[in-house]
Amino acid sequence: MSRFYFAYGSNMNPARVAARGLRFDEIIGARLDGMSLAFDKQSREHPQSGHANLAFARGASVEGVLYMLRDDAEIERMDRFERAPINYSRDIVVVTTARKRVAAWTYFANPAVTRAGLRPERAYLEHLLAGQPYLSNAYFERLRSIRCVDD
C-alpha cells in the first residue's frame, strides 16, 4: 500500500481533488520517468475528446502532482471518479520528487476505452494547468501549448 497518489491529468487541480473528497496532508511536484503523457482515453461524455493517460516511452517523463494521503485506504475514494477498474486501472509506480523517490498510486486507462488521435477539451486541459505551482516551467509550457479539440 501507499499513502501517495500521483496525478498527471485533471486531478493535478488540487481544488478538483478536494471537491471529490480525497483527504490529503501535503502536495508536492513529482516526475514519473519512462512514460509520456497521452490524451487517448476516450471521454464518455464527449467521445471526440481525450482524457489523460500514460504511455510507456523510454527516455521520456511525465510531471504531476503528488498528494500525501491521510491514510492508505484514502485512494479508494478516487476509484469511483476514475471509474476503476472499468475506465482506469490503479497501480503503484515510483516517482521522483525534489527530495526522494516514493511509491505512489496512479491510474492507467484500460485499452478498451482508448483511441488514437484524440485531443483534450480546453476545460479539461485547464485542470492540468492548475497544477502549475508543482510543475517545471518547461513542462507547464508544453502543457499550455497542447491544441484542444474545441480551440
CORKAVEN-V923140 format. One record per residue. N is the residue number from 1. RES is the residue in one letter. D_LAST is the distance of its C-alpha to the last C-alpha in Angstrom with 1 decimal. Layout:
# CORKAVEN-V923140
n=N res=RES d_last=D_LAST
n=N res=RES d_last=D_LAST
This chain:
# CORKAVEN-V923140
n=1 res=M d_last=40.6
n=2 res=S d_last=38.3
n=3 res=R d_last=37.6
n=4 res=F d_last=34.2
n=5 res=Y d_last=30.7
n=6 res=F d_last=28.1
n=7 res=A d_last=24.5
n=8 res=Y d_last=21.7
n=9 res=G d_last=18.9
n=10 res=S d_last=18.1
n=11 res=N d_last=21.8
n=12 res=M d_last=21.4
n=13 res=N d_last=21.0
n=14 res=P d_last=24.7
n=15 res=A d_last=24.3
n=16 res=R d_last=22.8
n=17 res=V d_last=25.7
n=18 res=A d_last=28.2
n=19 res=A d_last=27.1
n=20 res=R d_last=27.6
n=21 res=G d_last=31.1
n=22 res=L d_last=31.3
n=23 res=R d_last=34.1
n=24 res=F d_last=34.0
n=25 res=D d_last=36.1
n=26 res=E d_last=34.1
n=27 res=I d_last=30.7
n=28 res=I d_last=30.4
n=29 res=G d_last=28.2
n=30 res=A d_last=29.0
n=31 res=R d_last=28.2
n=32 res=L d_last=28.6
n=33 res=D d_last=29.9
n=34 res=G d_last=29.8
n=35 res=M d_last=26.4
n=36 res=S d_last=22.8
n=37 res=L d_last=19.7
n=38 res=A d_last=18.1
n=39 res=F d_last=15.5
n=40 res=D d_last=17.7
n=41 res=K d_last=19.1
n=42 res=Q d_last=18.0
n=43 res=S d_last=16.9
n=44 res=R d_last=19.8
n=45 res=E d_last=18.0
n=46 res=H d_last=14.8
n=47 res=P d_last=16.3
n=48 res=Q d_last=13.3
n=49 res=S d_last=11.9
n=50 res=G d_last=14.0
n=51 res=H d_last=15.8
n=52 res=A d_last=17.6
n=53 res=N d_last=20.8
n=54 res=L d_last=23.3
n=55 res=A d_last=24.5
n=56 res=F d_last=27.8
n=57 res=A d_last=27.5
n=58 res=R d_last=30.6
n=59 res=G d_last=30.2
n=60 res=A d_last=26.7
n=61 res=S d_last=26.1
n=62 res=V d_last=23.7
n=63 res=E d_last=23.9
n=64 res=G d_last=23.8
n=65 res=V d_last=25.7
n=66 res=L d_last=29.2
n=67 res=Y d_last=30.8
n=68 res=M d_last=34.6
n=69 res=L d_last=35.4
n=70 res=R d_last=38.4
n=71 res=D d_last=40.1
n=72 res=D d_last=39.7
n=73 res=A d_last=39.0
n=74 res=E d_last=36.1
n=75 res=I d_last=33.5
n=76 res=E d_last=34.5
n=77 res=R d_last=32.7
n=78 res=M d_last=29.3
n=79 res=D d_last=30.3
n=80 res=R d_last=29.6
n=81 res=F d_last=26.0
n=82 res=E d_last=25.4
n=83 res=R d_last=27.4
n=84 res=A d_last=29.8
n=85 res=P d_last=31.5
n=86 res=I d_last=29.5
n=87 res=N d_last=25.9
n=88 res=Y d_last=26.7
n=89 res=S d_last=30.1
n=90 res=R d_last=31.2
n=91 res=D d_last=33.1
n=92 res=I d_last=34.5
n=93 res=V d_last=33.2
n=94 res=V d_last=34.6
n=95 res=V d_last=32.3
n=96 res=T d_last=33.3
n=97 res=T d_last=33.2
n=98 res=A d_last=34.7
n=99 res=R d_last=38.0
n=100 res=K d_last=38.4
n=101 res=R d_last=37.2
n=102 res=V d_last=37.0
n=103 res=A d_last=36.6
n=104 res=A d_last=33.7
n=105 res=W d_last=32.2
n=106 res=T d_last=28.8
n=107 res=Y d_last=27.0
n=108 res=F d_last=26.4
n=109 res=A d_last=24.6
n=110 res=N d_last=27.1
n=111 res=P d_last=26.8
n=112 res=A d_last=27.1
n=113 res=V d_last=23.7
n=114 res=T d_last=21.8
n=115 res=R d_last=20.1
n=116 res=A d_last=18.9
n=117 res=G d_last=15.6
n=118 res=L d_last=13.4
n=119 res=R d_last=10.3
n=120 res=P d_last=9.9
n=121 res=E d_last=8.1
n=122 res=R d_last=7.1
n=123 res=A d_last=10.5
n=124 res=Y d_last=12.2
n=125 res=L d_last=11.3
n=126 res=E d_last=12.6
n=127 res=H d_last=15.9
n=128 res=L d_last=16.3
n=129 res=L d_last=15.7
n=130 res=A d_last=18.5
n=131 res=G d_last=20.8
n=132 res=Q d_last=20.8
n=133 res=P d_last=24.5
n=134 res=Y d_last=25.5
n=135 res=L d_last=23.6
n=136 res=S d_last=24.5
n=137 res=N d_last=22.7
n=138 res=A d_last=21.9
n=139 res=Y d_last=20.4
n=140 res=F d_last=18.3
n=141 res=E d_last=16.9
n=142 res=R d_last=16.2
n=143 res=L d_last=14.3
n=144 res=R d_last=12.4
n=145 res=S d_last=11.4
n=146 res=I d_last=10.0
n=147 res=R d_last=6.9
n=148 res=C d_last=5.3
n=149 res=V d_last=5.8
n=150 res=D d_last=3.8
n=151 res=D d_last=0.0
